[in-house]
Amino acid sequence: MAKIDIGPPDYKENLHPVIKENYGQWKYHEKVQPGVLKHVSQSGAELYSIRVGSPRLVSVDYIRDICALADQYCDGYLRFTSRNNIEFLTGDASQVEPLIEALKAKGLPVGGTGRALTNIVHTQGWVHCHTPATDASGIVKAVMDDLYEYFGRDDLPAKLKISLACCLNMCGAVHCSDVAIVGVHRTAPVVNHEIIQKGTEIPSLVASCPTGAIRPDPKNKSVAVKEEKCMYCGNCYTMSPGMQIMDPKNDGVAIMVGGKVSNARSAPSFSRLVIPFLPNNPPRWPEVTEAVRNIVETWLKHARSGERMGEWIERIGWERFFTLTNIPFSEKCIDDYIFSRETFRTTAAFKY
């Protein structure tokens, strides 16, 4: 392939030699221990991947430490997964245990493979995002601390994926996770006419609202919000800082469950709302961590082997789920969105 001076490099240039030589020719994959997988090719070549939990926001020094370990034990080969885990890749079985000991010495947890809790993926939150209803890193740290025991195990009913999005725009894969934590606004944006008059493209601002709740306001050379049509997504704020959506007193967190991307055993599915609101209570968010642990431990107790969260719920029924978890059912859990389809587009095979 000819080299070009624009765009990303060809990913194949950075593959481990064992992967390059046996690409698409794997015979089997074996779970050696929690966090360690053995990949064997048709030719008999072996590759070990050691998975480590990592925070989403890291320092340059942290990256240097990780790379130094990769240089020492893995000939420099590592990769970051889509859920912010780090995987060290080596073809030398004798380097696996020394690497694990070195990782543990630095306080880095090994695990997250097979029937375990993998790393929690999340969005920006208060650190960077412009429309957050809650923090991201803070809640994830609190929840992962509480459920940390499940990261280094391999005896759950199935894999457990937890995600967090700090607002309804959901840039954190929340709609397809076993347990989803979503920041929710509960009040319509407050219009700052002065800011909008000075530098906002009003047609684009009006068009940004998915429910048509924003209309031009010629009298003020601004816009007006029809609150009964607003879904509190905050999308308008991305078009203009004059649409202030954040509200410290009313913003909070909702919990959704049952989503997945995998089509193994059953079709992919979206998460469904079960707890419409929990308060923002930093720095440890006790109400959120308690609710997530309750759902996870109920699933652990009642699910069959191999059942993901959503598959367990579909088998026992949602009524039974609410009974077992002692979560009060609310009318907020009923989807009455006027544009929803019969199937909610929850399967890979759409009817329409």
Summary of the structure (lengths in Angstrom):
residues: 352
radius of gyration: 23.2
end to end distance: 40.7
largest distance: 75.7
contacts: 1073
relative contact order: 0.10
helix: 33%
strand: 20%
